[in-house]
């Protein structure tokens, strides 16, 4: 019998590491202290594995730093882009940078209620960001009569340019766009473009670079599975999200709202305020949430996630609310009703029969941190059906 040929390709070794890593990651939700206990939890685990494998390859294997393009990481309409605390109202795009180069971003705002570009570092290959390099949001921009905008970012500010500018640091790695729509089913999203102002590098696909990209993908996926699935097995358990975010103690409650500091974990937005909670609902139960929005803000939204911080597509059902779709009470507060099926309240949202998961508020450009929302567990038949 002939001996197996010696493997001389580093990319082959990295590919085999990635395949083995996928098997290890499935064990996170099948065994141990974070094993899920429902059929939905198991199948959502495999969907999450497939989703973040696709996102990971999109952001590490395929990009060319001198030939940037925006790739979808979150959209309201792709089931393979429901991950990482996505939102039904939002579309996110991702690109990578060479910190020695300069770039121009331009586009048209269209029906966006809020949009921004946030630039992040990468501490090491495949490691999640821990620092925001800079942010430009729509409040910083000037628009032409058609809603067009343009700004620069990079290593060298163009001569004579005095508009919005993000100066790169040596560890600058990537950017994420955020585009929030009042109604993604009818609104036209931001039209994004990007170009590198420097001469592009030749397109070279080396063994070493491919191996590094595959290993970065696996490292990035492993960090995601340090967060998910959340352990929401018993109503006395402590819910874990962690890794830089404030989380609730117990289930069917929320943590204190908080602003994102300059120190960042993952791809959080520093002009956002967050509030996370959890739910564990029987078919005949509902959560009633009451809160008062900030005095001033650009946009807020709310939605439930699965145990994997994943939502649903915009057309799947009423699974989210924002300040354009929510109906306030006469005193300015907002009441939200969450259940596994669709209830009658104007601000009722459904988990689409998902029993356990997280709930999330976001407020952009808020002038204050809102008070902690009040959460009450009730029987679905006792949930409110009208505003007050």
ABEGO torsion letter per residue (X at the ends): XBBBBBBABAAAAAAAAAAAAAAAAAAAAABEAABBABAAAAAAAAAAAAAAAAAAAAAAAABBAABBBBBBABBAABAAABBGGBBAABBBBBBBBBAABBBBBBEBAEABABBBBBBBBBABBGBBBABBABBBBAAABBBBAAGBBBBBBEABBBBGBABBBBBBBAABABBBBBBBBABAAABBBBBBBBBBABBBBBBBBBAAAAAAAAAAAAAAAAAAAAAOBBBBABAABBBBAEGGBBBBBEBGBBBBBBBBBABBBEBBBAABBBBBBBBBBBAABBBBBBBBBBABBABBBBBBBBAAGBBBBAAAEBABBBAAABBBBAAGBBBBBBBABBBABAABBBAGGBABEBBBBBBBGBABBBBBBBBBBBBAAABBABBX
